[in-house]
């Protein structure tokens, strides 16, 4: 509810309390990553997003989308593209799949060509 209504300070406190109670709860780190991202604390958002990804064994598409957004905002385009692609692979029928795919194509064009 806090995320839906934009109470990101409250969301962060709730998520951090959940992390204290269960430091292996992937969802708590996901929601703190969301809160940090919306509070423009991108380093913290990246850290908690990566923790959520590790706890989920890379299998939660929501976390890949979060990390894509955070890496893109931090200018880490290659990492952003990789996470967006993982999101699309795991969630091809998502409502936002077309928009994410278009963003991946745009970002991919900005990457330097790989040396072969």
Helices and strands as residue ranges (DSSP letters): H 8-21, H 26-38, H 42-55, H 61-73, H 77-90, H 97-110
